[in-house]
Amino acid sequence: MSADGGGLSAEAVVRLRLAIGRLNRQLVRASGDQDLTSAQLSALARVEQHGPLRLGELAAREGVAVPSMVRTVAPLVADGLIAKTPDPQDGRSQLLAPTGHGRDTLARIRRERTALLARRSTRLSPEQCRALEAALPLLELLLDESDTPARQRPIA
């Protein structure tokens, strides 16, 4: 804990950041999909999870400006990973949805990255595996982008 009793020590924060960064780079290499940027992969996954979406909705969900999302999505459409269709609610807008190729690409990337983690986990002892499994909910809490400390948020 930090000296004030809240959060991790500075050393632990640095170690966690380095470990997550290295693991992420290894996962990216494991999937062998160097043609997709992390922003493109995130947008494709978001469209798969929540789509079909308007471009503005996707930009809002990704936390970026619409012009940035236009640049992110254009190669996905050109490569046949995302399809644009007219919005039945508003003829001026288009909806983004993953194509079969887009879904297949995501499934392959997820499969390859999962396989890497599964192989790596065999290096751990049963006790280490249990400790890592116990830490997963805490790591998931770090994904919450709000600035409200977890201890002050209601448990859903």
Order of alpha helices (4+ residues) and beta strands (2+ residues): alpha-alpha-beta-alpha-alpha-beta-beta-alpha-alpha
